[in-house]
Amino acid sequence: MKSSGSSTPRLLVAVLAAVGAGAVGFFAYRFQHRAADELIATPVPVGPAVVPEGTATEPPKGKVIPDTLPDITLADVAGKPTKLASFAGRPLMVNFWATWCAPCRREIPLLNKIRMERKAQNAEIVGIAVDFREDVLAFVKKVPLSYPLLIGEEDGLAAAEAFGMGMGFPFSVFVDSKNRILTVKVGELHEDEANFAFDRLRDIDNGILTHEAAQGAINDAFREMAAERARQEAAVESKPAN
C-alpha cells in the first residue's frame, strides 16, 4: 500500500530506528525538553520516504503497511487499557499525533468537526497521542477532543511501527468497515482529503466501489488536491507586495 506526505518529529530518533532504540531516544529527549510549546517543528530528512505532502510514496524503508487494522492496545484518557479493535467494524480514521507537533494541533478542530458531521455514517475517529501522558492530559484540558483518545509513550511508538510508519507525525489511517486499511495520509490532513476518504468508505459500504477501486480513487484525488494547494500557494507567493 502507498502512503503520502512528509512530517516533523520532536524526538531525536530516526524514522527507521527500531522501537527499542526509539524508546531510548524518546525518554532521553523528555529530560532535555519538557516545554513542548517551545519546540518548533522542522522537517527532518529521512531518505527517500520523505516526499511532498499529499503525494503517494512507499512506507519507510524496511516497513510494510499492513492490509488490516493491527492488534493494538493502549491506555485511554482514564488509564484503562483499550483495544483499537474496539472501535472497528465501521468507517474509521486513526490519527497519530503529539502535543509538540504544530500540524497535529492544527488538525484537532477539523477532526472534531468531521466526527460530528459523520455521525450519520456511523464513522469514528480515534486519536493516538505518541507523547508523555501528563503532557497529553494537560493539553486536552485546554484543547478538548470530541473523539476517543488513546495515549502511548514507548508503546505509542510500537503502535506507529505496527502501522508500518515511523516517527513522522501527524499521519492518519483510514480503515473500512471490514477492518481493511484503505489509505494512509502522511502530513497534515485537510478537509477535502478527509471528506473524500470518508465518502469512499461510504461507497465501499454501499457496494458502489470495491476496496481496490476506492484506494485508486483516493490516491489520484490526494495527488490532485496536493498539486492544487501547491499551485495556490505559489500564486500567493508570487504576488508582488503592496
C-alpha positions as CSV (number, residue, x, y, z in Angstrom):
1,M,0.0,0.0,0.0
2,K,1.2,3.5,-0.7
3,S,1.2,6.4,1.7
4,S,1.8,10.1,1.3
5,G,3.5,13.2,2.5
6,S,6.1,14.5,4.9
7,S,6.1,15.4,8.5
8,T,8.1,16.6,11.5
9,P,9.1,14.7,14.7
10,R,10.1,16.0,18.1
11,L,12.1,13.0,19.3
12,L,15.7,12.7,18.3
13,V,15.4,9.2,16.8
14,A,15.4,8.3,13.1
15,V,12.3,7.1,11.5
16,L,14.0,3.9,10.6
17,A,15.2,3.1,14.1
18,A,13.9,0.0,15.9
19,V,11.2,0.6,18.5
20,G,13.6,-0.2,21.3
21,A,16.1,2.4,20.1
22,G,13.3,4.8,19.6
23,A,12.1,4.5,23.1
24,V,15.6,5.3,24.5
25,G,15.7,8.5,22.4
26,F,12.1,9.3,23.5
27,F,12.9,9.3,27.2
28,A,16.2,11.0,26.8
29,Y,14.6,13.8,25.0
30,R,12.0,14.2,27.7
31,F,14.6,15.3,30.2
32,Q,16.1,17.7,27.8
33,H,13.0,19.4,26.6
34,R,9.9,19.4,28.9
35,A,8.3,22.6,27.5
36,A,6.7,21.3,24.4
37,D,5.3,24.6,23.3
38,E,8.8,26.0,22.9
39,L,9.6,23.5,20.2
40,I,9.4,24.5,16.5
41,A,8.6,21.7,14.1
42,T,11.2,21.4,11.3
43,P,11.5,18.8,8.6
44,V,14.0,16.1,9.2
45,P,15.3,14.3,6.2
46,V,14.8,10.6,6.4
47,G,15.8,9.4,2.9
48,P,13.5,8.5,0.0
49,A,10.4,8.2,2.2
50,V,10.1,11.9,2.5
51,V,8.3,13.5,-0.4
52,P,6.0,16.5,-0.9
53,E,2.9,16.3,1.2
54,G,-0.1,14.6,-0.4
55,T,1.8,12.5,-3.0
56,A,1.9,8.8,-2.9
57,T,5.0,7.1,-1.6
58,E,6.2,3.8,-0.2
59,P,6.3,3.3,3.6
60,P,9.7,4.0,5.2
61,K,12.4,1.6,4.1
62,G,12.0,-1.8,5.7
63,K,8.5,-1.1,6.8
64,V,5.2,-2.6,5.5
65,I,1.8,-1.0,5.9
66,P,-0.5,-3.9,6.9
67,D,-3.6,-4.8,5.0
68,T,-5.8,-4.8,8.1
69,L,-6.1,-3.0,11.4
70,P,-3.2,-4.2,13.6
71,D,-3.9,-5.6,17.1
72,I,-3.0,-2.6,19.4
73,T,-3.9,-1.9,23.0
74,L,-3.2,1.5,24.6
75,A,-4.4,3.3,27.6
76,D,-7.3,5.7,27.2
77,V,-7.6,9.1,29.0
78,A,-8.7,7.4,32.2
79,G,-5.8,4.9,32.1
80,K,-7.9,1.9,31.0
81,P,-6.2,-0.4,28.5
82,T,-8.3,-0.2,25.3
83,K,-8.0,-2.2,22.2
84,L,-8.0,-0.2,19.0
85,A,-10.2,-3.0,17.5
86,S,-13.0,-2.0,19.9
87,F,-13.7,0.9,17.5
88,A,-13.6,-1.2,14.4
89,G,-16.4,-2.6,12.3
90,R,-17.3,0.9,11.0
91,P,-15.6,3.6,8.8
92,L,-12.7,4.5,10.9
93,M,-9.9,7.1,10.9
94,V,-6.9,6.6,13.3
95,N,-4.9,9.8,13.7
96,F,-1.4,9.7,15.2
97,W,-0.3,12.9,16.7
98,A,1.7,14.6,19.5
99,T,1.3,17.7,21.6
100,W,4.6,19.2,20.4
101,C,3.6,18.9,16.7
102,A,2.2,22.1,15.2
103,P,0.4,20.4,12.2
104,C,-1.1,17.9,14.7
105,R,-2.5,20.7,16.8
106,R,-4.0,22.4,13.7
107,E,-5.8,19.3,12.8
108,I,-7.8,19.0,16.0
109,P,-10.6,21.4,15.2
110,L,-11.1,19.8,11.8
111,L,-11.2,16.3,13.3
112,N,-13.8,17.5,15.9
113,K,-15.9,18.9,13.1
114,I,-15.6,15.9,10.8
115,R,-16.6,13.5,13.6
116,M,-19.7,15.5,14.3
117,E,-20.6,15.6,10.6
118,R,-20.0,11.9,10.0
119,K,-22.2,10.5,12.8
120,A,-24.9,9.6,10.3
121,Q,-22.3,7.4,8.5
122,N,-21.5,5.7,11.8
123,A,-17.9,6.7,11.3
124,E,-15.4,7.1,14.1
125,I,-12.2,9.0,14.6
126,V,-9.6,7.8,17.2
127,G,-6.6,9.8,18.2
128,I,-3.4,8.1,19.3
129,A,-1.1,10.5,21.1
130,V,2.5,9.3,21.0
131,D,3.6,11.5,23.8
132,F,4.1,11.7,27.5
133,R,0.9,11.0,29.3
134,E,1.0,14.0,31.6
135,D,1.6,16.3,28.7
136,V,-1.3,14.9,26.8
137,L,-3.7,15.2,29.7
138,A,-2.7,18.8,30.3
139,F,-3.1,19.6,26.7
140,V,-6.6,18.2,26.3
141,K,-7.8,20.2,29.3
142,K,-7.1,23.3,27.2
143,V,-8.0,21.9,23.8
144,P,-10.8,19.4,24.1
145,L,-11.1,16.5,21.7
146,S,-14.6,15.3,20.8
147,Y,-13.3,11.9,19.7
148,P,-11.8,9.0,21.6
149,L,-8.2,9.3,22.6
150,L,-5.6,6.7,23.3
151,I,-2.2,7.6,24.8
152,G,1.2,5.8,24.5
153,E,4.8,6.6,25.2
154,E,7.1,3.8,24.2
155,D,4.0,1.6,23.4
156,G,2.8,4.5,21.2
157,L,6.0,4.2,19.2
158,A,5.3,0.5,18.9
159,A,1.7,1.3,17.6
160,A,3.1,3.5,14.9
161,E,5.5,0.8,13.9
162,A,2.6,-1.7,13.8
163,F,1.1,0.5,11.1
164,G,4.3,0.4,9.1
165,M,5.1,4.0,9.9
166,G,7.9,5.8,11.7
167,M,8.3,8.8,13.9
168,G,6.8,11.4,11.5
169,F,3.6,13.0,12.7
170,P,0.8,13.5,12.0
171,F,-0.4,10.7,9.9
172,S,-4.0,9.4,9.5
173,V,-5.1,5.9,8.7
174,F,-8.4,5.3,7.0
175,V,-10.0,1.9,7.6
176,D,-13.1,0.4,6.2
177,S,-15.9,-1.5,8.0
178,K,-14.2,-4.8,7.3
179,N,-11.1,-3.5,9.1
180,R,-9.1,-3.2,5.9
181,I,-6.7,-0.3,5.7
182,L,-7.8,1.9,2.8
183,T,-5.0,4.5,2.8
184,V,-2.5,6.4,5.0
185,K,-2.2,10.1,4.7
186,V,1.2,11.4,6.0
187,G,1.3,15.0,7.0
188,E,-1.4,17.5,8.0
189,L,-4.9,16.3,6.9
190,H,-7.0,18.8,5.0
191,E,-10.8,18.9,5.0
192,D,-11.2,18.0,1.3
193,E,-9.0,14.9,1.8
194,A,-10.8,13.7,4.9
195,N,-14.2,14.1,3.3
196,F,-13.1,12.4,0.1
197,A,-11.7,9.4,2.1
198,F,-14.9,9.1,4.2
199,D,-17.0,9.3,1.1
200,R,-15.1,6.5,-0.5
201,L,-15.5,4.4,2.8
202,R,-19.2,5.0,2.4
203,D,-19.1,3.9,-1.2
204,I,-17.4,0.6,-0.1
205,D,-20.1,0.0,2.5
206,N,-22.9,0.7,-0.1
207,G,-21.3,-1.6,-2.7
208,I,-20.6,1.2,-5.1
209,L,-16.9,0.7,-5.1
210,T,-14.6,-2.2,-4.3
211,H,-11.8,-1.6,-1.8
212,E,-9.2,-1.6,-4.5
213,A,-11.2,0.9,-6.7
214,A,-11.6,3.2,-3.7
215,Q,-7.9,3.1,-3.0
216,G,-7.1,4.1,-6.5
217,A,-9.6,7.0,-6.4
218,I,-8.1,8.3,-3.2
219,N,-4.5,8.1,-4.3
220,D,-5.4,10.1,-7.5
221,A,-7.5,12.6,-5.7
222,F,-4.9,13.2,-2.9
223,R,-2.3,13.9,-5.6
224,E,-4.5,16.4,-7.4
225,M,-5.5,18.1,-4.2
226,A,-1.9,18.5,-3.1
227,A,-0.9,19.8,-6.5
228,E,-3.7,22.4,-6.4
229,R,-2.7,23.6,-3.0
230,A,0.9,23.9,-4.2
231,R,-0.3,26.0,-7.2
232,Q,-2.4,28.2,-5.0
233,E,0.5,28.8,-2.5
234,A,2.9,29.5,-5.4
235,A,0.4,32.1,-6.8
236,V,0.1,33.8,-3.4
237,E,3.9,33.9,-3.0
238,S,4.4,35.3,-6.5
239,K,2.1,38.3,-6.0
240,P,4.1,41.5,-5.5
241,A,3.8,43.1,-2.1
242,N,1.7,46.2,-2.0
